[in-house]
Amino acid sequence: MMATACLKLLMVSVTCVTCSGKSTVEPIDGKAEHVAYLLNEFSKGTYTIKELIEMAHERGLTRLNGKPMDHMFMGKMLRQPLYARLEQSLHTGGELVDSVFDGIISKQTFYRIQQVLENNKNSKTGGYVVNHPDYPLRRFIRCATCGRPIRGGASTGASGKTYPRYHCDKCKKAAVQLDELDDKFAALLEDVTPNELSLKLMKTMIVRVWNDELKTLHNERKSLQAHIDSLEEHKQKATDKVVSDEITKNEKLTIHRKADEQISDLQKAVSKLGKQIGTKQEAIDYALSYMDDAPRLWRDASPDVRVTYQAMVFPKGLDFNFYTKELGTPVLSHLYTLANMKTGTEVPDNSTMVISRRIELRLPG
C-alpha cells in the first residue's frame, strides 16, 4: 500500500482511481509519454535538472496546481520508484519491491537515474558532469538551424548496441555520429595550426596572458582567505569577551553562528577558485605543447582542458548544420586573429601568426 503523498506526486503522469475499494494508478494520456521521455533522457547523464525543467515547460508539463515545475518537484519525480513499477515505503521496510502498478520506464532506467543523482551529489560542481569525456563538443557547438547548443548521448539499438551521437533536441532528424563531428572539429584545428615561427611567438603570448589571469585568481583567493582569517579572529574575540563578562554566552553563540555561516560560504568560494587555478595551470602547460599536434592532443586531453582550449580558439563557439553535415565559418579569438596577419607585420608585443588559408576567417568585430 502506497503513501498518499506518493500518489499526489504522481498525479502529473498517473492518476489514482478508487474502484471497488482499491486504489489503482494509471498513466494519464498525453502526459505519461512526456514524463517517460524526460526520465529516459536524464538517465543518460547529459542533462541537468534545470535543463529537464525547461524541457518539461516546452512539453506543457506542470505541477498539480498548474504552476511550472521547479527544482524540488523535478527532484522528487526523478527519485520516484513507482514510475519503474517499484515501491518503497515504511510498509516495505524501506526496501524497493515490485509494484502491482504498471510503470512507464524500465527498472534499469530508474537505477541509472539514481546513479546519476548520486554522482551529482558527490560532484564538486553540485550538478551533472558538465564536461563529459565522451562528448567534448556538446554545448560548445550550436545547431545551425535553431541556434540551440547541441546535446550528446547514446541511443540503444534492438541488438543492445549503443550508438553515441550529437543531436539537437528541437530540430527533426538532427543528429550526427559522434566520431563524424569530432573528426570535422579536429580537421578544423588542423587548419588553424600555425607555422613554426608563429608558434614560438604565440606560445610566449599565451603564457603571458594566462599568467596574468592566474595572478588575478591567486589574488582573489588570497583576499577571500584574509576574510576567513578575520572572521576567525572575530570569533576568538567574542570568546574572550565571554570570559571577561563583556557579553553573554548566548551572544557569543550568535556571533559564532553568523561567522561560521560566512566562513562556510567563503570556503566554498576558495575551493572553487582553487579548482579554476588548477584547471588554468593545466591548460597553460598543455597549450605549450598543444599547437604542434592540436588534433591529436585535443582528443587526448582531459575534459576540462579540452573545453578550456576550445573556448580559447573559438570564443563564440561554432555552428553545425545537421543536414549538410558542415561546420559554420568560425570566429577566432584575438590570439588566433593574429594568424591572419603576414609574418613580419608589426603588431603589439611583436606577436604574429600565419595559418592555412584553407578556411575563410571571419574576424571578430
C-alpha positions as a Markdown table, in Angstrom:
| # | Residue | x | y | z |
|---|---|---|---|---|
| 1 | Met | 0.0 | 0.0 | 0.0 |
| 2 | Met | 1.5 | 3.4 | -1.0 |
| 3 | Ala | 1.5 | 6.6 | 0.9 |
| 4 | Thr | -0.9 | 9.3 | -0.1 |
| 5 | Ala | 2.0 | 11.7 | -0.7 |
| 6 | Cys | 3.4 | 9.4 | -3.4 |
| 7 | Leu | 0.1 | 9.4 | -5.2 |
| 8 | Lys | -0.2 | 13.1 | -5.2 |
| 9 | Leu | 3.3 | 13.5 | -6.6 |
| 10 | Leu | 2.5 | 11.1 | -9.4 |
| 11 | Met | -0.6 | 12.9 | -10.5 |
| 12 | Val | 1.5 | 14.6 | -13.1 |
| 13 | Ser | 1.7 | 11.3 | -15.0 |
| 14 | Val | -0.7 | 8.9 | -13.3 |
| 15 | Thr | -4.0 | 9.1 | -11.6 |
| 16 | Cys | -5.5 | 7.4 | -8.5 |
| 17 | Val | -8.8 | 5.8 | -9.1 |
| 18 | Thr | -10.9 | 4.2 | -6.4 |
| 19 | Cys | -12.6 | 1.1 | -7.8 |
| 20 | Ser | -14.3 | -1.5 | -5.5 |
| 21 | Gly | -12.4 | 0.0 | -2.6 |
| 22 | Lys | -9.0 | -0.5 | -4.3 |
| 23 | Ser | -6.6 | 2.2 | -5.5 |
| 24 | Thr | -5.1 | 1.9 | -8.9 |
| 25 | Val | -2.5 | 4.1 | -10.7 |
| 26 | Glu | -2.9 | 4.6 | -14.4 |
| 27 | Pro | -1.0 | 6.8 | -16.8 |
| 28 | Ile | -2.6 | 10.0 | -18.0 |
| 29 | Asp | -2.8 | 10.0 | -21.7 |
| 30 | Gly | -0.8 | 12.9 | -23.2 |
| 31 | Lys | 1.4 | 13.3 | -20.2 |
| 32 | Ala | 2.9 | 9.9 | -19.3 |
| 33 | Glu | 4.9 | 9.6 | -22.6 |
| 34 | His | 6.4 | 13.1 | -22.0 |
| 35 | Val | 7.4 | 12.2 | -18.4 |
| 36 | Ala | 8.9 | 8.9 | -19.6 |
| 37 | Tyr | 10.9 | 10.8 | -22.2 |
| 38 | Leu | 12.3 | 13.2 | -19.6 |
| 39 | Leu | 13.3 | 10.4 | -17.3 |
| 40 | Asn | 15.0 | 8.4 | -20.0 |
| 41 | Glu | 16.9 | 11.4 | -21.2 |
| 42 | Phe | 18.1 | 12.3 | -17.7 |
| 43 | Ser | 19.3 | 8.7 | -17.2 |
| 44 | Lys | 21.9 | 9.3 | -19.9 |
| 45 | Gly | 23.7 | 11.8 | -17.7 |
| 46 | Thr | 23.7 | 14.5 | -20.4 |
| 47 | Tyr | 21.2 | 16.9 | -18.9 |
| 48 | Thr | 21.0 | 19.0 | -15.7 |
| 49 | Ile | 17.8 | 19.2 | -13.7 |
| 50 | Lys | 17.5 | 22.8 | -14.8 |
| 51 | Glu | 17.5 | 21.7 | -18.5 |
| 52 | Leu | 15.0 | 19.0 | -17.7 |
| 53 | Ile | 12.6 | 21.6 | -16.2 |
| 54 | Glu | 13.0 | 23.7 | -19.4 |
| 55 | Met | 12.1 | 20.6 | -21.5 |
| 56 | Ala | 9.1 | 19.9 | -19.3 |
| 57 | His | 7.9 | 23.5 | -19.9 |
| 58 | Glu | 8.3 | 23.1 | -23.7 |
| 59 | Arg | 6.2 | 19.9 | -23.5 |
| 60 | Gly | 3.5 | 21.6 | -21.4 |
| 61 | Leu | 4.1 | 19.6 | -18.2 |
| 62 | Thr | 3.3 | 21.5 | -15.0 |
| 63 | Arg | 2.9 | 20.8 | -11.3 |
| 64 | Leu | -0.5 | 19.7 | -9.9 |
| 65 | Asn | -1.5 | 23.3 | -9.3 |
| 66 | Gly | -0.8 | 24.3 | -12.9 |
| 67 | Lys | 2.4 | 26.2 | -12.0 |
| 68 | Pro | 5.7 | 25.5 | -13.7 |
| 69 | Met | 7.8 | 22.6 | -12.4 |
| 70 | Asp | 10.6 | 23.6 | -10.0 |
| 71 | His | 13.9 | 22.0 | -8.9 |
| 72 | Met | 12.4 | 20.3 | -5.9 |
| 73 | Phe | 9.4 | 18.9 | -7.8 |
| 74 | Met | 11.6 | 17.6 | -10.6 |
| 75 | Gly | 14.0 | 16.0 | -8.0 |
| 76 | Lys | 11.1 | 14.1 | -6.4 |
| 77 | Met | 10.0 | 12.9 | -9.8 |
| 78 | Leu | 13.5 | 11.6 | -10.6 |
| 79 | Arg | 13.5 | 9.7 | -7.3 |
| 80 | Gln | 10.0 | 8.2 | -7.5 |
| 81 | Pro | 10.3 | 4.4 | -8.0 |
| 82 | Leu | 6.7 | 3.9 | -9.0 |
| 83 | Tyr | 7.5 | 5.1 | -12.5 |
| 84 | Ala | 9.6 | 2.0 | -12.8 |
| 85 | Arg | 6.9 | -0.4 | -11.3 |
| 86 | Leu | 8.7 | -0.3 | -7.9 |
| 87 | Glu | 7.6 | 0.8 | -4.5 |
| 88 | Gln | 9.5 | 1.9 | -1.4 |
| 89 | Ser | 7.8 | 2.9 | 1.9 |
| 90 | Leu | 7.5 | 2.1 | 5.6 |
| 91 | His | 5.3 | -0.8 | 4.5 |
| 92 | Thr | 8.2 | -2.3 | 2.5 |
| 93 | Gly | 10.7 | -1.7 | 5.3 |
| 94 | Gly | 12.4 | 0.9 | 3.2 |
| 95 | Glu | 13.3 | -1.6 | 0.5 |
| 96 | Leu | 12.5 | -1.4 | -3.2 |
| 97 | Val | 9.9 | -4.0 | -4.1 |
| 98 | Asp | 7.9 | -4.8 | -7.2 |
| 99 | Ser | 4.7 | -2.9 | -7.5 |
| 100 | Val | 1.4 | -4.2 | -8.9 |
| 101 | Phe | 1.0 | -1.0 | -10.9 |
| 102 | Asp | 2.4 | -0.6 | -14.4 |
| 103 | Gly | 5.4 | 1.6 | -14.8 |
| 104 | Ile | 6.3 | 4.0 | -17.6 |
| 105 | Ile | 10.1 | 3.4 | -17.6 |
| 106 | Ser | 12.2 | 0.3 | -17.1 |
| 107 | Lys | 13.8 | -0.6 | -13.8 |
| 108 | Gln | 17.3 | -0.3 | -15.4 |
| 109 | Thr | 16.4 | 3.3 | -16.3 |
| 110 | Phe | 15.3 | 4.1 | -12.8 |
| 111 | Tyr | 18.6 | 2.7 | -11.3 |
| 112 | Arg | 20.6 | 4.7 | -13.9 |
| 113 | Ile | 18.8 | 7.9 | -12.8 |
| 114 | Gln | 19.6 | 7.2 | -9.2 |
| 115 | Gln | 23.3 | 6.7 | -10.1 |
| 116 | Val | 23.4 | 10.0 | -12.0 |
| 117 | Leu | 21.8 | 11.7 | -9.0 |
| 118 | Glu | 24.3 | 10.1 | -6.6 |
| 119 | Asn | 27.2 | 11.1 | -8.8 |
| 120 | Asn | 25.9 | 14.7 | -9.0 |
| 121 | Lys | 25.6 | 14.8 | -5.2 |
| 122 | Asn | 29.2 | 13.7 | -4.8 |
| 123 | Ser | 30.4 | 16.1 | -7.6 |
| 124 | Lys | 32.2 | 19.3 | -6.5 |
| 125 | Thr | 30.1 | 21.2 | -9.1 |
| 126 | Gly | 26.9 | 20.1 | -7.4 |
| 127 | Gly | 25.5 | 19.2 | -10.8 |
| 128 | Tyr | 25.9 | 16.6 | -13.5 |
| 129 | Val | 29.1 | 16.0 | -15.4 |
| 130 | Val | 29.3 | 19.3 | -17.3 |
| 131 | Asn | 32.4 | 18.4 | -19.4 |
| 132 | His | 31.5 | 14.9 | -20.4 |
| 133 | Pro | 34.6 | 13.0 | -21.5 |
| 134 | Asp | 32.7 | 11.2 | -24.3 |
| 135 | Tyr | 31.0 | 14.4 | -25.7 |
| 136 | Pro | 33.6 | 17.2 | -25.7 |
| 137 | Leu | 31.7 | 19.4 | -28.3 |
| 138 | Arg | 28.2 | 19.4 | -26.7 |
| 139 | Arg | 27.1 | 22.8 | -25.5 |
| 140 | Phe | 30.2 | 24.3 | -27.3 |
| 141 | Ile | 28.7 | 23.8 | -30.8 |
| 142 | Arg | 25.2 | 25.1 | -31.7 |
| 143 | Cys | 22.6 | 23.8 | -34.1 |
| 144 | Ala | 22.8 | 26.0 | -37.2 |
| 145 | Thr | 19.1 | 25.7 | -37.8 |
| 146 | Cys | 17.7 | 26.8 | -34.4 |
| 147 | Gly | 20.8 | 28.1 | -32.6 |
| 148 | Arg | 20.4 | 25.8 | -29.6 |
| 149 | Pro | 23.5 | 24.1 | -28.1 |
| 150 | Ile | 23.8 | 20.6 | -29.3 |
| 151 | Arg | 23.5 | 17.6 | -27.0 |
| 152 | Gly | 25.4 | 14.4 | -26.7 |
| 153 | Gly | 24.0 | 10.9 | -25.8 |
| 154 | Ala | 23.9 | 7.3 | -26.9 |
| 155 | Ser | 20.9 | 5.5 | -28.3 |
| 156 | Thr | 20.5 | 1.7 | -28.0 |
| 157 | Gly | 19.6 | -0.4 | -30.9 |
| 158 | Ala | 17.4 | -3.6 | -30.9 |
| 159 | Ser | 20.5 | -5.7 | -30.5 |
| 160 | Gly | 21.6 | -3.8 | -27.4 |
| 161 | Lys | 24.5 | -2.0 | -29.2 |
| 162 | Thr | 24.9 | 1.7 | -28.3 |
| 163 | Tyr | 25.3 | 4.4 | -30.9 |
| 164 | Pro | 26.9 | 7.6 | -29.4 |
| 165 | Arg | 25.9 | 10.8 | -31.3 |
| 166 | Tyr | 25.4 | 14.5 | -31.1 |
| 167 | His | 21.9 | 15.8 | -31.7 |
| 168 | Cys | 19.6 | 18.8 | -31.5 |
| 169 | Asp | 16.6 | 18.1 | -29.2 |
| 170 | Lys | 14.4 | 20.6 | -31.1 |
| 171 | Cys | 15.0 | 20.0 | -34.8 |
| 172 | Lys | 13.7 | 16.9 | -36.5 |
| 173 | Lys | 16.2 | 14.3 | -37.6 |
| 174 | Ala | 19.1 | 16.5 | -36.4 |
| 175 | Ala | 21.8 | 14.0 | -35.4 |
| 176 | Val | 25.3 | 13.1 | -36.4 |
| 177 | Gln | 27.6 | 10.3 | -35.3 |
| 178 | Leu | 30.0 | 11.2 | -32.5 |
| 179 | Asp | 33.1 | 10.3 | -34.5 |
| 180 | Glu | 32.0 | 12.2 | -37.6 |
| 181 | Leu | 31.6 | 15.6 | -35.8 |
| 182 | Asp | 34.7 | 15.1 | -33.7 |
| 183 | Asp | 36.7 | 14.4 | -36.9 |
| 184 | Lys | 35.4 | 17.5 | -38.5 |
| 185 | Phe | 36.4 | 19.6 | -35.5 |
| 186 | Ala | 39.9 | 18.0 | -35.4 |
| 187 | Ala | 40.3 | 18.9 | -39.1 |
| 188 | Leu | 39.3 | 22.5 | -38.3 |
| 189 | Leu | 42.0 | 22.6 | -35.6 |
| 190 | Glu | 44.5 | 21.3 | -38.2 |
| 191 | Asp | 43.6 | 24.2 | -40.5 |
| 192 | Val | 44.4 | 26.8 | -37.8 |
| 193 | Thr | 47.7 | 25.3 | -36.8 |
| 194 | Pro | 50.4 | 28.0 | -37.0 |
| 195 | Asn | 53.8 | 27.7 | -38.7 |
| 196 | Glu | 57.0 | 27.2 | -36.6 |
| 197 | Leu | 57.9 | 30.8 | -36.2 |
| 198 | Ser | 54.4 | 31.9 | -35.3 |
| 199 | Leu | 54.1 | 29.0 | -32.9 |
| 200 | Lys | 57.0 | 30.3 | -30.8 |
| 201 | Leu | 55.6 | 33.8 | -30.7 |
| 202 | Met | 52.1 | 32.6 | -29.8 |
| 203 | Lys | 53.3 | 30.4 | -27.0 |
| 204 | Thr | 55.0 | 33.4 | -25.4 |
| 205 | Met | 51.8 | 35.4 | -25.7 |
| 206 | Ile | 49.7 | 32.6 | -24.2 |
| 207 | Val | 52.0 | 32.2 | -21.2 |
| 208 | Arg | 51.9 | 36.0 | -20.6 |
| 209 | Val | 48.1 | 36.4 | -20.9 |
| 210 | Trp | 47.2 | 33.3 | -18.9 |
| 211 | Asn | 49.8 | 34.0 | -16.2 |
| 212 | Asp | 48.1 | 37.4 | -15.7 |
| 213 | Glu | 44.8 | 35.6 | -15.3 |
| 214 | Leu | 46.3 | 33.2 | -12.8 |
| 215 | Lys | 47.7 | 36.1 | -10.8 |
| 216 | Thr | 44.2 | 37.6 | -10.6 |
| 217 | Leu | 42.8 | 34.3 | -9.4 |
| 218 | His | 45.5 | 34.0 | -6.8 |
| 219 | Asn | 44.8 | 37.5 | -5.5 |
| 220 | Glu | 41.1 | 36.8 | -5.3 |
| 221 | Arg | 41.8 | 33.6 | -3.3 |
| 222 | Lys | 44.2 | 35.5 | -1.0 |
| 223 | Ser | 41.6 | 38.1 | -0.4 |
| 224 | Leu | 38.9 | 35.5 | 0.5 |
| 225 | Gln | 41.3 | 33.7 | 2.8 |
| 226 | Ala | 42.1 | 37.0 | 4.6 |
| 227 | His | 38.4 | 37.5 | 5.1 |
| 228 | Ile | 38.1 | 34.0 | 6.6 |
| 229 | Asp | 41.0 | 34.7 | 9.0 |
| 230 | Ser | 39.3 | 37.9 | 10.0 |
| 231 | Leu | 36.1 | 36.1 | 10.9 |
| 232 | Glu | 38.0 | 33.5 | 12.9 |
| 233 | Glu | 39.7 | 36.3 | 14.8 |
| 234 | His | 36.3 | 37.9 | 15.4 |
| 235 | Lys | 35.1 | 34.6 | 16.9 |
| 236 | Gln | 38.1 | 34.4 | 19.2 |
| 237 | Lys | 37.4 | 37.9 | 20.4 |
| 238 | Ala | 33.8 | 37.0 | 21.2 |
| 239 | Thr | 35.0 | 34.1 | 23.3 |
| 240 | Asp | 37.4 | 36.3 | 25.2 |
| 241 | Lys | 34.6 | 38.8 | 25.9 |
| 242 | Val | 32.6 | 36.0 | 27.5 |
| 243 | Val | 35.5 | 35.3 | 29.8 |
| 244 | Ser | 35.6 | 39.0 | 30.8 |
| 245 | Asp | 31.8 | 39.1 | 31.1 |
| 246 | Glu | 31.5 | 41.7 | 28.4 |
| 247 | Ile | 28.9 | 39.6 | 26.5 |
| 248 | Thr | 26.8 | 36.6 | 27.5 |
| 249 | Lys | 27.3 | 33.0 | 26.3 |
| 250 | Asn | 24.2 | 33.2 | 24.1 |
| 251 | Glu | 25.5 | 36.4 | 22.4 |
| 252 | Lys | 28.8 | 34.6 | 21.8 |
| 253 | Leu | 27.0 | 31.7 | 20.2 |
| 254 | Thr | 25.0 | 34.0 | 18.0 |
| 255 | Ile | 28.3 | 35.7 | 16.8 |
| 256 | His | 29.9 | 32.3 | 16.2 |
| 257 | Arg | 26.9 | 31.0 | 14.2 |
| 258 | Lys | 26.8 | 34.1 | 11.9 |
| 259 | Ala | 30.6 | 34.0 | 11.4 |
| 260 | Asp | 30.5 | 30.2 | 10.7 |
| 261 | Glu | 27.9 | 30.8 | 8.0 |
| 262 | Gln | 30.0 | 33.4 | 6.3 |
| 263 | Ile | 33.1 | 31.2 | 6.7 |
| 264 | Ser | 31.4 | 28.3 | 5.1 |
| 265 | Asp | 30.4 | 30.4 | 2.0 |
| 266 | Leu | 33.9 | 31.8 | 1.7 |
| 267 | Gln | 35.5 | 28.4 | 2.0 |
| 268 | Lys | 33.3 | 27.2 | -0.9 |
| 269 | Ala | 34.4 | 30.2 | -2.9 |
| 270 | Val | 38.1 | 29.5 | -2.1 |
| 271 | Ser | 37.6 | 25.9 | -3.1 |
| 272 | Lys | 36.0 | 26.9 | -6.4 |
| 273 | Leu | 38.9 | 29.3 | -7.2 |
| 274 | Gly | 41.4 | 26.6 | -6.3 |
| 275 | Lys | 39.8 | 24.3 | -8.9 |
| 276 | Gln | 39.9 | 27.2 | -11.5 |
| 277 | Ile | 43.5 | 27.8 | -10.8 |
| 278 | Gly | 44.4 | 24.1 | -11.1 |
| 279 | Thr | 42.5 | 23.8 | -14.4 |
| 280 | Lys | 44.0 | 27.1 | -15.8 |
| 281 | Gln | 47.6 | 26.0 | -14.9 |
| 282 | Glu | 47.0 | 22.6 | -16.5 |
| 283 | Ala | 45.7 | 24.4 | -19.6 |
| 284 | Ile | 48.7 | 26.7 | -19.7 |
| 285 | Asp | 51.1 | 23.8 | -19.6 |
| 286 | Tyr | 49.0 | 21.9 | -22.1 |
| 287 | Ala | 48.9 | 24.9 | -24.5 |
| 288 | Leu | 52.7 | 25.0 | -24.8 |
| 289 | Ser | 52.7 | 21.6 | -26.5 |
| 290 | Tyr | 49.2 | 21.7 | -28.0 |
| 291 | Met | 49.8 | 23.6 | -31.2 |
| 292 | Asp | 52.4 | 21.2 | -32.6 |
| 293 | Asp | 49.8 | 18.5 | -33.0 |
| 294 | Ala | 46.5 | 20.1 | -32.0 |
| 295 | Pro | 44.0 | 17.5 | -33.3 |
| 296 | Arg | 45.7 | 14.5 | -31.6 |
| 297 | Leu | 46.3 | 16.3 | -28.3 |
| 298 | Trp | 42.8 | 17.7 | -28.2 |
| 299 | Arg | 41.5 | 14.1 | -28.3 |
| 300 | Asp | 43.8 | 13.0 | -25.6 |
| 301 | Ala | 43.3 | 15.9 | -23.2 |
| 302 | Ser | 41.2 | 15.9 | -20.0 |
| 303 | Pro | 37.6 | 17.1 | -20.5 |
| 304 | Asp | 38.2 | 20.4 | -18.6 |
| 305 | Val | 41.3 | 21.2 | -20.7 |
| 306 | Arg | 39.6 | 20.4 | -24.0 |
| 307 | Val | 36.7 | 22.7 | -23.2 |
| 308 | Thr | 39.1 | 25.5 | -22.0 |
| 309 | Tyr | 41.1 | 25.3 | -25.2 |
| 310 | Gln | 38.1 | 25.1 | -27.5 |
| 311 | Ala | 36.9 | 28.3 | -26.0 |
| 312 | Met | 40.3 | 29.9 | -26.3 |
| 313 | Val | 40.5 | 29.2 | -30.0 |
| 314 | Phe | 36.8 | 29.7 | -30.8 |
| 315 | Pro | 35.4 | 32.0 | -28.1 |
| 316 | Lys | 31.9 | 32.3 | -29.7 |
| 317 | Gly | 31.6 | 28.5 | -30.3 |
| 318 | Leu | 30.7 | 27.0 | -33.6 |
| 319 | Asp | 27.6 | 26.3 | -35.6 |
| 320 | Phe | 26.9 | 22.9 | -37.2 |
| 321 | Asn | 24.4 | 22.1 | -39.9 |
| 322 | Phe | 23.0 | 18.7 | -39.2 |
| 323 | Tyr | 21.5 | 18.4 | -42.7 |
| 324 | Thr | 24.6 | 19.4 | -44.8 |
| 325 | Lys | 27.0 | 18.0 | -42.1 |
| 326 | Glu | 29.1 | 21.1 | -42.3 |
| 327 | Leu | 30.6 | 23.4 | -39.6 |
| 328 | Gly | 30.0 | 27.1 | -40.0 |
| 329 | Thr | 32.6 | 29.7 | -40.5 |
| 330 | Pro | 34.5 | 30.2 | -37.2 |
| 331 | Val | 35.1 | 33.4 | -35.3 |
| 332 | Leu | 38.6 | 33.1 | -33.9 |
| 333 | Ser | 39.9 | 34.5 | -30.6 |
| 334 | His | 42.1 | 37.6 | -30.6 |
| 335 | Leu | 45.2 | 35.4 | -30.3 |
| 336 | Tyr | 44.3 | 33.4 | -33.4 |
| 337 | Thr | 43.2 | 36.6 | -35.2 |
| 338 | Leu | 46.9 | 37.4 | -35.4 |
| 339 | Ala | 47.2 | 34.3 | -37.5 |
| 340 | Asn | 45.5 | 36.3 | -40.4 |
| 341 | Met | 48.5 | 38.7 | -40.5 |
| 342 | Lys | 51.6 | 38.1 | -42.5 |
| 343 | Thr | 54.8 | 37.2 | -40.8 |
| 344 | Gly | 56.7 | 40.4 | -40.2 |
| 345 | Thr | 53.7 | 42.7 | -39.7 |
| 346 | Glu | 54.2 | 45.0 | -36.8 |
| 347 | Val | 51.7 | 44.3 | -34.0 |
| 348 | Pro | 51.7 | 44.9 | -30.3 |
| 349 | Asp | 54.4 | 42.8 | -28.5 |
| 350 | Asn | 55.8 | 41.7 | -31.9 |
| 351 | Ser | 53.2 | 38.8 | -32.0 |
| 352 | Thr | 52.3 | 37.4 | -35.4 |
| 353 | Met | 51.0 | 34.2 | -36.8 |
| 354 | Val | 50.4 | 32.7 | -40.2 |
| 355 | Ile | 47.7 | 30.0 | -40.7 |
| 356 | Ser | 46.5 | 27.9 | -43.5 |
| 357 | Arg | 44.2 | 29.6 | -46.0 |
| 358 | Arg | 42.0 | 26.5 | -46.4 |
| 359 | Ile | 39.3 | 28.1 | -44.3 |
| 360 | Glu | 37.7 | 31.5 | -44.6 |
| 361 | Leu | 38.3 | 33.6 | -41.4 |
| 362 | Arg | 35.5 | 35.8 | -40.1 |
| 363 | Leu | 37.3 | 38.0 | -37.6 |
| 364 | Pro | 35.6 | 39.4 | -34.5 |
| 365 | Gly | 34.5 | 43.0 | -34.5 |
